Amino acid sequence: MAFRPYLAFAGNCREAFTRYQEIFGGELVVLTMADAPADAGPPPPGAKTDAVMHAALMTEDGLLMGADDPMGNFDGTVKGMCVNAPRPDAADAKRVFDALAEGGQVQMPMSETFFSPAFGMCIDRFGTPWMIMVDMPAAS
C-alpha cells in the first residue's frame, strides 16, 4: 500500500506545483475548477474558476498531489505532518533541500545524523513542511 500526500494550498497550488516540478522533475497535470465537465454539477459556492481542484506531479519516485481550497478558508498553515522526500545521495539531498528552503524557513539544516548521511527539515515558501534525507546504506 502506498500513502500519497495530498497538499492543500491557499490559492497558490499551481505556483507551488510548478516549482516542485522544477525541483523534482516529472510530469505535472493541473485541473482547475473551470476544467470540470458540465455534468459534474456546480462548483462549491464562491469557488474561483481558476482555483486548482487537482494537481498531480508524477515522478519516477512517486506521486505528489494537491489542490487549492476552493472556498478560500485555508490559511496555508500546515501542522502535524511533513512530506518526506528521500534522495539517492547527499549531493542531491542538498540540492533539493536548498531549492525547497529558498524563500522558506529552515527547521533543521542539512547535516549528517545517526540515522542518515544527510537529513534536513524546512518549510517551503508555500507553507509545505519537508523532510529531505538519504537513507542509510543497508548493513552487509
C-alpha positions as CSV (number, residue, x, y, z in Angstrom):
1,M,0.0,0.0,0.0
2,A,1.3,3.5,-0.9
3,F,0.5,6.6,1.1
4,R,0.3,9.7,-1.1
5,P,0.4,13.2,0.4
6,Y,-2.4,15.5,-0.8
7,L,-1.4,19.1,-0.1
8,A,-3.8,22.0,0.4
9,F,-3.0,25.5,-0.7
10,A,-4.5,28.9,-0.1
11,G,-4.7,29.8,-3.8
12,N,-1.1,29.2,-4.9
13,C,-1.2,25.5,-5.8
14,R,-0.3,26.0,-9.4
15,E,2.8,28.1,-8.4
16,A,3.8,25.5,-5.8
17,F,3.5,22.5,-8.1
18,T,5.3,24.3,-10.9
19,R,8.2,24.9,-8.5
20,Y,8.0,21.2,-7.3
21,Q,8.3,20.1,-10.9
22,E,11.4,22.3,-11.4
23,I,13.0,20.7,-8.4
24,F,11.9,17.0,-8.7
25,G,11.2,16.8,-12.5
26,G,8.3,14.6,-13.7
27,E,5.0,15.2,-15.4
28,L,2.6,17.8,-14.0
29,V,-1.1,17.7,-14.6
30,V,-3.2,20.6,-13.2
31,L,-7.0,20.8,-13.4
32,T,-8.9,24.0,-12.4
33,M,-12.5,24.4,-11.4
34,A,-13.1,25.6,-15.0
35,D,-11.9,22.2,-16.3
36,A,-14.7,20.3,-14.6
37,P,-17.2,18.8,-17.1
38,A,-20.7,20.4,-17.2
39,D,-22.3,17.3,-15.9
40,A,-20.2,17.3,-12.8
41,G,-22.5,19.7,-11.1
42,P,-21.9,23.3,-10.0
43,P,-18.7,24.2,-8.2
44,P,-18.9,24.9,-4.5
45,P,-20.4,28.3,-3.8
46,G,-17.8,31.1,-4.0
47,A,-15.3,28.9,-5.8
48,K,-13.0,30.7,-8.2
49,T,-12.9,29.2,-11.7
50,D,-9.1,29.4,-11.8
51,A,-8.7,27.6,-8.4
52,V,-6.8,24.3,-8.8
53,M,-9.1,21.4,-8.0
54,H,-6.4,18.8,-8.6
55,A,-2.7,18.8,-9.3
56,A,-0.6,15.7,-9.7
57,L,3.2,15.6,-10.0
58,M,4.2,12.1,-11.2
59,T,7.9,11.3,-10.9
60,E,9.9,8.1,-11.0
61,D,9.9,8.3,-7.2
62,G,6.1,8.6,-6.7
63,L,3.1,10.9,-6.9
64,L,2.5,14.2,-5.1
65,M,-1.0,15.6,-5.3
66,G,-2.6,18.8,-4.1
67,A,-5.3,21.5,-4.6
68,D,-6.4,24.9,-3.7
69,D,-9.0,25.3,-1.0
70,P,-12.0,26.2,-3.3
71,M,-13.7,28.1,-0.5
72,G,-10.7,30.2,0.5
73,N,-10.8,29.1,4.1
74,F,-7.3,27.6,4.3
75,D,-4.7,30.0,5.6
76,G,-1.7,28.0,4.3
77,T,-0.7,26.7,7.7
78,V,0.2,23.0,7.8
79,K,0.6,21.3,11.2
80,G,1.3,17.8,12.2
81,M,2.9,16.5,9.0
82,C,5.9,16.7,6.7
83,V,6.4,15.4,3.2
84,N,9.4,13.1,3.4
85,A,11.4,13.1,0.2
86,P,14.3,10.5,0.3
87,R,17.1,11.3,-2.1
88,P,19.7,8.9,-3.6
89,D,22.8,10.7,-2.2
90,A,23.9,13.7,-0.1
91,A,24.6,15.9,-3.1
92,D,21.0,15.5,-4.5
93,A,19.6,15.9,-0.9
94,K,21.4,19.2,-0.5
95,R,20.2,20.4,-4.0
96,V,16.6,19.6,-3.2
97,F,16.7,20.9,0.4
98,D,18.3,24.2,-0.7
99,A,15.7,24.6,-3.5
100,L,12.8,24.0,-1.2
101,A,14.2,26.1,1.6
102,E,14.6,29.1,-0.7
103,G,12.2,31.8,0.5
104,G,11.0,29.5,3.3
105,Q,12.2,28.5,6.8
106,V,14.9,26.0,7.7
107,Q,13.8,24.0,10.8
108,M,16.9,21.8,10.8
109,P,19.9,22.5,8.4
110,M,21.0,19.7,6.2
111,S,23.6,17.6,8.1
112,E,24.7,14.1,8.9
113,T,22.8,12.4,11.7
114,F,23.0,9.0,13.4
115,F,20.2,7.8,11.1
116,S,21.1,9.5,7.8
117,P,24.2,10.7,5.9
118,A,22.1,13.8,5.0
119,F,19.0,15.0,6.7
120,G,17.2,18.4,6.9
121,M,13.8,19.9,7.6
122,C,12.3,23.1,6.1
123,I,9.0,24.7,5.4
124,D,9.0,26.0,1.8
125,R,7.7,29.4,0.7
126,F,4.2,27.8,0.0
127,G,3.9,26.6,3.6
128,T,4.6,22.9,3.0
129,P,6.8,21.2,5.6
130,W,9.5,18.9,4.1
131,M,12.0,16.3,5.4
132,I,14.8,15.6,3.0
133,M,17.0,12.7,3.7
134,V,19.3,10.0,2.3
135,D,18.5,6.5,3.6
136,M,21.3,4.8,5.5
137,P,23.1,2.1,3.4
138,A,21.9,-1.4,4.3
139,A,24.2,-3.3,6.6
140,S,26.1,-6.0,4.9
